[in-house]
Amino acid sequence: MKLSRCPVCKTTLHLDALVNDETTRELLAFVVQQPKRLGTALVQYAGLFRPEKSDLANSRALRLMQEALELTTHQGQLLEALESTVASLYKKRAEQGWQPLSNHKYLQKVLDSAPAPVVAPAEHKSPSLEIRGSHTLSSEENERLYQEQMERFRGDKR
């Protein structure tokens, strides 16, 4: 299935070809499981590891993204750190002599310098259905209610 053209090299991308490769399939599945902004930020962040004259292997890109997610349990804080890292390093990438990232130390420093995330106190949630009491019907009352319901049902059918 023809997907579109690559915005960089203008070759045609075929979705069926992408999912034929197991590693690429795992990478795509991982990215689409993330919230939209986080998935985008993770892809851009993994691109910072790509060597200038070669491609980044999909298995390495997947591993890098998984490792980045493991740096913190707060996705909002990670998203802000990823976006900040990508923005500042994309500027530096244009400079001559720039080297791709080799580890997550830069991202970790950005995370460490960010203010601690505010955790809202847990709210008491009531169950969606609460039974406060029960009323036991006599057999006669139950039969009478049943017959009333059946008559209403039959009346709707006529």
GUTORVEX-250602 format. One record per residue (C-alpha): residue in one letter; x, y, z; chain. Coordinates in steps of 0.001 Angstrom, whole numbers. Layout:
<site><aa>A</aa><px>X</px><py>Y</py><pz>Z</pz><ch>A</ch></site>
...
This chain:
<site><aa>M</aa><px>0</px><py>0</py><pz>0</pz><ch>A</ch></site>
<site><aa>K</aa><px>1529</px><py>3261</py><pz>-1148</pz><ch>A</ch></site>
<site><aa>L</aa><px>1730</px><py>5583</py><pz>1849</pz><ch>A</ch></site>
<site><aa>S</aa><px>3331</px><py>8759</py><pz>559</pz><ch>A</ch></site>
<site><aa>R</aa><px>6677</px><py>10214</py><pz>-445</pz><ch>A</ch></site>
<site><aa>C</aa><px>9589</px><py>10650</py><pz>1896</pz><ch>A</ch></site>
<site><aa>P</aa><px>9912</px><py>14383</py><pz>2597</pz><ch>A</ch></site>
<site><aa>V</aa><px>13710</px><py>14089</py><pz>2571</pz><ch>A</ch></site>
<site><aa>C</aa><px>14649</px><py>11853</py><pz>-358</pz><ch>A</ch></site>
<site><aa>K</aa><px>11303</px><py>11890</py><pz>-2241</pz><ch>A</ch></site>
<site><aa>T</aa><px>11140</px><py>8111</py><pz>-2624</pz><ch>A</ch></site>
<site><aa>T</aa><px>7792</px><py>6398</py><pz>-2297</pz><ch>A</ch></site>
<site><aa>L</aa><px>7038</px><py>4848</py><pz>1083</pz><ch>A</ch></site>
<site><aa>H</aa><px>4995</px><py>1662</py><pz>1149</pz><ch>A</ch></site>
<site><aa>L</aa><px>3283</px><py>793</py><pz>4429</pz><ch>A</ch></site>
<site><aa>D</aa><px>3193</px><py>-2918</py><pz>3623</pz><ch>A</ch></site>
<site><aa>A</aa><px>6959</px><py>-2919</py><pz>3087</pz><ch>A</ch></site>
<site><aa>L</aa><px>7507</px><py>-1156</py><pz>6406</pz><ch>A</ch></site>
<site><aa>V</aa><px>5518</px><py>-3714</py><pz>8385</pz><ch>A</ch></site>
<site><aa>N</aa><px>7207</px><py>-6677</py><pz>6687</pz><ch>A</ch></site>
<site><aa>D</aa><px>10336</px><py>-6030</py><pz>8721</pz><ch>A</ch></site>
<site><aa>E</aa><px>9848</px><py>-7233</py><pz>12317</pz><ch>A</ch></site>
<site><aa>T</aa><px>12016</px><py>-4554</py><pz>13929</pz><ch>A</ch></site>
<site><aa>T</aa><px>10347</px><py>-1768</py><pz>11972</pz><ch>A</ch></site>
<site><aa>R</aa><px>6939</px><py>-3182</py><pz>12916</pz><ch>A</ch></site>
<site><aa>E</aa><px>7935</px><py>-3145</py><pz>16611</pz><ch>A</ch></site>
<site><aa>L</aa><px>9241</px><py>413</py><pz>16284</pz><ch>A</ch></site>
<site><aa>L</aa><px>6045</px><py>1640</py><pz>14610</pz><ch>A</ch></site>
<site><aa>A</aa><px>3879</px><py>-137</py><pz>17190</pz><ch>A</ch></site>
<site><aa>F</aa><px>5869</px><py>1417</py><pz>20024</pz><ch>A</ch></site>
<site><aa>V</aa><px>5574</px><py>4940</py><pz>18612</pz><ch>A</ch></site>
<site><aa>V</aa><px>1851</px><py>4750</py><pz>17919</pz><ch>A</ch></site>
<site><aa>Q</aa><px>1161</px><py>3492</py><pz>21454</pz><ch>A</ch></site>
<site><aa>Q</aa><px>2555</px><py>6745</py><pz>22873</pz><ch>A</ch></site>
<site><aa>P</aa><px>550</px><py>9948</py><pz>23183</pz><ch>A</ch></site>
<site><aa>K</aa><px>952</px><py>11941</py><pz>19955</pz><ch>A</ch></site>
<site><aa>R</aa><px>3335</px><py>14644</py><pz>21236</pz><ch>A</ch></site>
<site><aa>L</aa><px>5425</px><py>12159</py><pz>23211</pz><ch>A</ch></site>
<site><aa>G</aa><px>5743</px><py>9803</py><pz>20225</pz><ch>A</ch></site>
<site><aa>T</aa><px>6829</px><py>12686</py><pz>18012</pz><ch>A</ch></site>
<site><aa>A</aa><px>9347</px><py>13908</py><pz>20591</pz><ch>A</ch></site>
<site><aa>L</aa><px>10790</px><py>10402</py><pz>21022</pz><ch>A</ch></site>
<site><aa>V</aa><px>11262</px><py>10011</py><pz>17256</pz><ch>A</ch></site>
<site><aa>Q</aa><px>12974</px><py>13412</py><pz>17024</pz><ch>A</ch></site>
<site><aa>Y</aa><px>15143</px><py>12578</py><pz>20045</pz><ch>A</ch></site>
<site><aa>A</aa><px>16221</px><py>9241</py><pz>18549</pz><ch>A</ch></site>
<site><aa>G</aa><px>17209</px><py>11166</py><pz>15412</pz><ch>A</ch></site>
<site><aa>L</aa><px>19846</px><py>12980</py><pz>17483</pz><ch>A</ch></site>
<site><aa>F</aa><px>21714</px><py>9657</py><pz>17731</pz><ch>A</ch></site>
<site><aa>R</aa><px>21838</px><py>9166</py><pz>13945</pz><ch>A</ch></site>
<site><aa>P</aa><px>25359</px><py>9354</py><pz>12518</pz><ch>A</ch></site>
<site><aa>E</aa><px>25812</px><py>12053</py><pz>9874</pz><ch>A</ch></site>
<site><aa>K</aa><px>26608</px><py>9715</py><pz>7003</pz><ch>A</ch></site>
<site><aa>S</aa><px>24534</px><py>6632</py><pz>7811</pz><ch>A</ch></site>
<site><aa>D</aa><px>21148</px><py>5556</py><pz>9058</pz><ch>A</ch></site>
<site><aa>L</aa><px>20141</px><py>4721</py><pz>12600</pz><ch>A</ch></site>
<site><aa>A</aa><px>19128</px><py>1071</py><pz>12864</pz><ch>A</ch></site>
<site><aa>N</aa><px>15472</px><py>621</py><pz>13793</pz><ch>A</ch></site>
<site><aa>S</aa><px>16428</px><py>-1752</py><pz>16609</pz><ch>A</ch></site>
<site><aa>R</aa><px>18694</px><py>910</py><pz>18110</pz><ch>A</ch></site>
<site><aa>A</aa><px>16054</px><py>3616</py><pz>17665</pz><ch>A</ch></site>
<site><aa>L</aa><px>13529</px><py>1434</py><pz>19495</pz><ch>A</ch></site>
<site><aa>R</aa><px>15981</px><py>708</py><pz>22308</pz><ch>A</ch></site>
<site><aa>L</aa><px>16840</px><py>4412</py><pz>22655</pz><ch>A</ch></site>
<site><aa>M</aa><px>13171</px><py>5382</py><pz>22896</pz><ch>A</ch></site>
<site><aa>Q</aa><px>12462</px><py>2679</py><pz>25472</pz><ch>A</ch></site>
<site><aa>E</aa><px>15471</px><py>3781</py><pz>27533</pz><ch>A</ch></site>
<site><aa>A</aa><px>14318</px><py>7405</py><pz>27391</pz><ch>A</ch></site>
<site><aa>L</aa><px>10897</px><py>6394</py><pz>28720</pz><ch>A</ch></site>
<site><aa>E</aa><px>12568</px><py>4565</py><pz>31592</pz><ch>A</ch></site>
<site><aa>L</aa><px>14383</px><py>7714</py><pz>32774</pz><ch>A</ch></site>
<site><aa>T</aa><px>11308</px><py>8988</py><pz>34613</pz><ch>A</ch></site>
<site><aa>T</aa><px>7805</px><py>7887</py><pz>35464</pz><ch>A</ch></site>
<site><aa>H</aa><px>6390</px><py>11355</py><pz>34754</pz><ch>A</ch></site>
<site><aa>Q</aa><px>5520</px><py>11500</py><pz>31057</pz><ch>A</ch></site>
<site><aa>G</aa><px>4752</px><py>15219</py><pz>31152</pz><ch>A</ch></site>
<site><aa>Q</aa><px>8189</px><py>16000</py><pz>32566</pz><ch>A</ch></site>
<site><aa>L</aa><px>9814</px><py>13671</py><pz>30023</pz><ch>A</ch></site>
<site><aa>L</aa><px>7923</px><py>15311</py><pz>27176</pz><ch>A</ch></site>
<site><aa>E</aa><px>9103</px><py>18778</py><pz>28208</pz><ch>A</ch></site>
<site><aa>A</aa><px>12687</px><py>17525</py><pz>28594</pz><ch>A</ch></site>
<site><aa>L</aa><px>12623</px><py>15776</py><pz>25211</pz><ch>A</ch></site>
<site><aa>E</aa><px>11239</px><py>18838</py><pz>23441</pz><ch>A</ch></site>
<site><aa>S</aa><px>13815</px><py>21079</py><pz>25124</pz><ch>A</ch></site>
<site><aa>T</aa><px>16659</px><py>18695</py><pz>24269</pz><ch>A</ch></site>
<site><aa>V</aa><px>15580</px><py>18337</py><pz>20649</pz><ch>A</ch></site>
<site><aa>A</aa><px>15139</px><py>22111</py><pz>20198</pz><ch>A</ch></site>
<site><aa>S</aa><px>18549</px><py>23001</py><pz>21606</pz><ch>A</ch></site>
<site><aa>L</aa><px>20473</px><py>20184</py><pz>19923</pz><ch>A</ch></site>
<site><aa>Y</aa><px>18860</px><py>20665</py><pz>16506</pz><ch>A</ch></site>
<site><aa>K</aa><px>20344</px><py>24166</py><pz>16546</pz><ch>A</ch></site>
<site><aa>K</aa><px>23779</px><py>22773</py><pz>17427</pz><ch>A</ch></site>
<site><aa>R</aa><px>23448</px><py>20029</py><pz>14826</pz><ch>A</ch></site>
<site><aa>A</aa><px>23700</px><py>22601</py><pz>12038</pz><ch>A</ch></site>
<site><aa>E</aa><px>27125</px><py>23674</py><pz>13334</pz><ch>A</ch></site>
<site><aa>Q</aa><px>30239</px><py>22106</py><pz>11909</pz><ch>A</ch></site>
<site><aa>G</aa><px>31882</px><py>19475</py><pz>14088</pz><ch>A</ch></site>
<site><aa>W</aa><px>28643</px><py>18378</py><pz>15752</pz><ch>A</ch></site>
<site><aa>Q</aa><px>28682</px><py>14797</py><pz>17001</pz><ch>A</ch></site>
<site><aa>P</aa><px>25552</px><py>12665</py><pz>17389</pz><ch>A</ch></site>
<site><aa>L</aa><px>24543</px><py>11705</py><pz>20903</pz><ch>A</ch></site>
<site><aa>S</aa><px>25954</px><py>8451</py><pz>22223</pz><ch>A</ch></site>
<site><aa>N</aa><px>24022</px><py>8228</py><pz>25505</pz><ch>A</ch></site>
<site><aa>H</aa><px>21167</px><py>9793</py><pz>27469</pz><ch>A</ch></site>
<site><aa>K</aa><px>23323</px><py>12006</py><pz>29734</pz><ch>A</ch></site>
<site><aa>Y</aa><px>22185</px><py>15276</py><pz>28121</pz><ch>A</ch></site>
<site><aa>L</aa><px>18512</px><py>14333</py><pz>28481</pz><ch>A</ch></site>
<site><aa>Q</aa><px>19132</px><py>13210</py><pz>32058</pz><ch>A</ch></site>
<site><aa>K</aa><px>20684</px><py>16609</py><pz>32883</pz><ch>A</ch></site>
<site><aa>V</aa><px>17654</px><py>18362</py><pz>31416</pz><ch>A</ch></site>
<site><aa>L</aa><px>15380</px><py>16131</py><pz>33494</pz><ch>A</ch></site>
<site><aa>D</aa><px>17427</px><py>16760</py><pz>36630</pz><ch>A</ch></site>
<site><aa>S</aa><px>17321</px><py>20532</py><pz>36135</pz><ch>A</ch></site>
<site><aa>A</aa><px>13544</px><py>20568</py><pz>35622</pz><ch>A</ch></site>
<site><aa>P</aa><px>11352</px><py>21384</py><pz>38602</pz><ch>A</ch></site>
<site><aa>A</aa><px>9906</px><py>18370</py><pz>40339</pz><ch>A</ch></site>
<site><aa>P</aa><px>6522</px><py>17451</py><pz>38926</pz><ch>A</ch></site>
<site><aa>V</aa><px>3543</px><py>18343</py><pz>41049</pz><ch>A</ch></site>
<site><aa>V</aa><px>1566</px><py>15297</py><pz>42003</pz><ch>A</ch></site>
<site><aa>A</aa><px>-2068</px><py>15985</py><pz>42752</pz><ch>A</ch></site>
<site><aa>P</aa><px>-3442</px><py>14296</py><pz>45850</pz><ch>A</ch></site>
<site><aa>A</aa><px>-5440</px><py>11212</py><pz>45104</pz><ch>A</ch></site>
<site><aa>E</aa><px>-9127</px><py>11910</py><pz>45010</pz><ch>A</ch></site>
<site><aa>H</aa><px>-11607</px><py>9612</py><pz>46630</pz><ch>A</ch></site>
<site><aa>K</aa><px>-13606</px><py>8097</py><pz>43849</pz><ch>A</ch></site>
<site><aa>S</aa><px>-16967</px><py>6616</py><pz>44623</pz><ch>A</ch></site>
<site><aa>P</aa><px>-18029</px><py>3508</py><pz>42787</pz><ch>A</ch></site>
<site><aa>S</aa><px>-20128</px><py>4038</py><pz>39702</pz><ch>A</ch></site>
<site><aa>L</aa><px>-23007</px><py>2133</py><pz>41276</pz><ch>A</ch></site>
<site><aa>E</aa><px>-23720</px><py>2218</py><pz>44938</pz><ch>A</ch></site>
<site><aa>I</aa><px>-26391</px><py>71</py><pz>46511</pz><ch>A</ch></site>
<site><aa>R</aa><px>-27542</px><py>1738</py><pz>49696</pz><ch>A</ch></site>
<site><aa>G</aa><px>-30171</px><py>-692</py><pz>50774</pz><ch>A</ch></site>
<site><aa>S</aa><px>-32271</px><py>-3485</py><pz>49483</pz><ch>A</ch></site>
<site><aa>H</aa><px>-35970</px><py>-4011</py><pz>49441</pz><ch>A</ch></site>
<site><aa>T</aa><px>-37143</px><py>-7576</py><pz>49287</pz><ch>A</ch></site>
<site><aa>L</aa><px>-40355</px><py>-8064</py><pz>47374</pz><ch>A</ch></site>
<site><aa>S</aa><px>-42928</px><py>-10627</py><pz>48300</pz><ch>A</ch></site>
<site><aa>S</aa><px>-43718</px><py>-13239</py><pz>45665</pz><ch>A</ch></site>
<site><aa>E</aa><px>-47122</px><py>-11652</py><pz>45023</pz><ch>A</ch></site>
<site><aa>E</aa><px>-45665</px><py>-8148</py><pz>44671</pz><ch>A</ch></site>
<site><aa>N</aa><px>-42938</px><py>-9427</py><pz>42385</pz><ch>A</ch></site>
<site><aa>E</aa><px>-45508</px><py>-11276</py><pz>40199</pz><ch>A</ch></site>
<site><aa>R</aa><px>-47727</px><py>-8172</py><pz>40039</pz><ch>A</ch></site>
<site><aa>L</aa><px>-44791</px><py>-5955</py><pz>38932</pz><ch>A</ch></site>
<site><aa>Y</aa><px>-43799</px><py>-8571</py><pz>36365</pz><ch>A</ch></site>
<site><aa>Q</aa><px>-47306</px><py>-8680</py><pz>34910</pz><ch>A</ch></site>
<site><aa>E</aa><px>-47456</px><py>-4843</py><pz>34757</pz><ch>A</ch></site>
<site><aa>Q</aa><px>-44165</px><py>-4771</py><pz>32913</pz><ch>A</ch></site>
<site><aa>M</aa><px>-45319</px><py>-7458</py><pz>30476</pz><ch>A</ch></site>
<site><aa>E</aa><px>-48547</px><py>-5577</py><pz>29763</pz><ch>A</ch></site>
<site><aa>R</aa><px>-46587</px><py>-2399</py><pz>29034</pz><ch>A</ch></site>
<site><aa>F</aa><px>-44336</px><py>-4408</py><pz>26766</pz><ch>A</ch></site>
<site><aa>R</aa><px>-47274</px><py>-5992</py><pz>24916</pz><ch>A</ch></site>
<site><aa>G</aa><px>-48958</px><py>-2587</py><pz>24656</pz><ch>A</ch></site>
<site><aa>D</aa><px>-45853</px><py>-1140</py><pz>22971</pz><ch>A</ch></site>
<site><aa>K</aa><px>-45872</px><py>-3988</py><pz>20441</pz><ch>A</ch></site>
<site><aa>R</aa><px>-49490</px><py>-3369</py><pz>19350</pz><ch>A</ch></site>
